[in-house]
Amino acid sequence: MRDVSFEIGAGERVLLLGASGSGKSTLLHGLAGVLGGDEEGEAEGELLLDGRPAADVRGRAGLVLQDPDSQVILARVGDDVAFGCENLGIPRDETWRRVDEALAAVGLDVPKDRPTKHLSGGQKQRLALAGALAMRPGLLVLDEPTANLDPQGVADVRDAVAGLLDRTGTTFMVVEHRTEVWLPIVDRVIVLGDGGVVADGTPADVLGSNGRRLAEAGVWVPGIPPAMPAPPARPHGDVLLSARGLAVERLRGLPVATGVDLDVHAGGALAITGPNGAGKTTLGLTLAGLLPPAAGTLRATEALAAGAGPAPWSWRSRELLTRIGTVFQDPEHQLLAPTVREELEVGPRALRLGEAETARRVDELLGRLRLSSLARANPYTLSGGEKRRLTVAAALATRPRVLVLDEPTFGQDSVTWAELVALLAGLRDEGSAIVTITHDAAVVEALHARRVELSG
């Protein structure tokens, strides 16, 4: 991010937009004073909060990160929400009153002694927001706070934030690709682009007069949908995976979803949907052969197993590589290599593909997912949306027959969303099976996916 200039007055409510990789998250980290010193990067100009360098007034801004896992600090829910208040020296009784209020506001209806490691990704997102709300910051900055939430959770979080702003007059900035969610409560939109701030004004002015131009640059503009892929070219094919009466669990003896019946077909798409905490991610990991079933049956047909046996959880890692690929909910949980290019080479090298074929696959994926300019970058320096595209590309590099993706469109602008969905639709039409765990209804529609709804 370079040449960005603006001023935000006390009490303003700002929606920060821009294409994937435009620097939105970096700006929020700077406002919260957590970018680090000169040894971690380069900085020009000033970033002031209440007239002072933002790094000198940490605690004045409450930040909810794009990755909620990285913001979980303590082992129990109540302690985690209380952590910020305790660091600010707020009295014990007042701290715990705020903890109860914050948990209720974000709709995280779990005991305060619930281990944080038992929460789903969406529940951790609510937890992180509760911790920020409890601190009563002068500036609240949120980085894609609803990305992994179910529709009710999205409404709960937006309403909780609106209530806080109405009561306290807190200054507010949010980065979110779901533009329409926040438009009812913001009074200003700032758009970042290659030339710094490319638009700044009221929502009506920015998205009305500049809507078409912004949409072409990747900004999600209400009323301008992204390009959608064509319907499936042919009916789906053979069953590759079959589940009957399946129960799944992360912790032994604590199933999170039971009685699941489904078939995964070659050339078809399956969408696993449902509320946060219903077991969607755990079901996806079980279908991918990374967790054993808790009960019931999960069987790979010979069309998929190809001699490896009917139980995917018993397959060796190399047997999984070409049969079932997995994209985790948190991209950082599967990054292995020091550069983007080498990350894409991990799978092909494990399969002992030749240098020419490896290079061909990697170059194609870098181009298709707009990562070519980042080929030599460290994966951990990428934006959240870029990391998501990288992990999808890494899974595709081994050409698996089944691809299980957990929230594959998280962090994408409208252009990269369309390109990613088109790539998945192309794989489906070539005969691969796509299993997506998603709260993004547009993905279900775009892939013409059969829906499996978990009730929670």
Number of C-alpha atoms within 10 A of each C-alpha: 16 15 10 14 10 8 7 13 8 13 15 16 25 25 25 23 28 26 26 25 19 18 18 22 22 16 18 24 21 16 26 24 23 14 17 12 11 8 6 8 8 8 12 7 9 10 18 16 20 12 8 11 15 22 20 12 16 14 21 21 25 24 27 28 20 24 22 21 18 13 18 19 14 15 14 17 28 23 20 22 30 25 18 20 24 15 10 12 9 14 10 12 9 11 21 19 12 21 26 16 14 25 25 15 22 25 18 21 10 14 11 17 11 14 16 21 14 15 16 19 21 21 24 25 29 28 28 26 29 31 28 25 27 24 26 20 18 19 24 27 28 26 24 21 24 25 23 28 24 19 15 11 21 20 17 20 22 18 16 20 23 18 13 16 19 11 9 12 16 20 19 24 24 24 24 25 27 19 16 12 15 21 17 11 16 18 15 20 22 20 21 22 21 14 10 15 18 15 18 18 14 16 18 14 14 19 22 13 11 14 19 14 12 23 21 15 16 21 27 27 24 15 9 13 12 20 14 17 18 13 12 19 12 12 10 18 14 16 18 21 25 17 19 16 13 20 25 29 21 19 10 8 9 11 16 20 20 21 14 18 15 17 16 23 24 24 25 29 27 22 26 22 23 21 19 24 20 18 24 28 27 22 25 23 23 22 28 24 23 19 18 20 23 20 15 15 16 26 19 22 17 14 14 23 21 12 10 16 15 17 17 25 20 15 17 11 13 11 16 23 23 21 25 26 24 26 27 21 21 20 23 17 10 14 19 14 15 13 18 27 24 19 22 30 21 18 21 23 14 12 14 10 14 10 11 9 11 20 16 11 18 25 16 13 23 21 11 17 18 16 21 17 10 16 18 13 16 16 24 17 11 17 18 22 21 24 22 24 26 26 27 27 24 28 22 26 24 25 19 20 26 31 26 26 25 24 21 26 25 26 28 25 24 25 18 22 25 21 19 21 21 19 18 23 26 18 22 25 21 16 18 26 30 26 25 28 25 26 24 20 11 15 21 21 14 19 25 18 18 16 17 16 14 20 14 13
